[in-house]
């Protein structure tokens, strides 16, 4: 029934799910892939086939774009600061506090529902 050396796979056992990344692995992979993509973009923008005038005529900040192609960062210090405020460690603390409050509110809502059911049944 089966070719020599092949194992029969059970129909119940599906494929093994991929291993999920840890937060640190996810962050590191994001940084590595972003830097790789930015390098590819710079390289493409520096190639002879790239239409610089066409591109510059369509963007809001040609100097910033030229600086990026020349090797400058793709984000300004102000953008980094704004990102840290919105998504940084301080934001994680605020989010945790909000979610803890939401969990407490959910518990109260469930208790109130139980009390209403008990009162109407009694």
Order of alpha helices (4+ residues) and beta strands (2+ residues): alpha-alpha-alpha-alpha-alpha
